[in-house]
Amino acid sequence: MADTSIGFTNERAPCGKRVNGHRHREDDDSGMVFDDVNYDCGCRTISHQFHDGSVRSRVIRHDGRVLSNELSAEHGE
């Protein structure tokens, strides 16, 4: 499993502020990918793709308000 963590600067957070932050990505080369972004203001974006092709994504503002919470299933099932 590939595991990558990087910092970033001056990116737009879900709240609209331009802040620094940290991205953590895990990939098992078989279709499962976790991509989590934490912004210094407290906002977060989370995207988890699973082996079956389904994707769970959430966008959470620094005050705890969930801006997006989606689960998409693979088409054709």
Summary of the structure (lengths in Angstrom):
residues: 77
radius of gyration: 13.6
end to end distance: 26.9
largest distance: 40.4
contacts: 203
relative contact order: 0.20
helix: 0%
strand: 61%
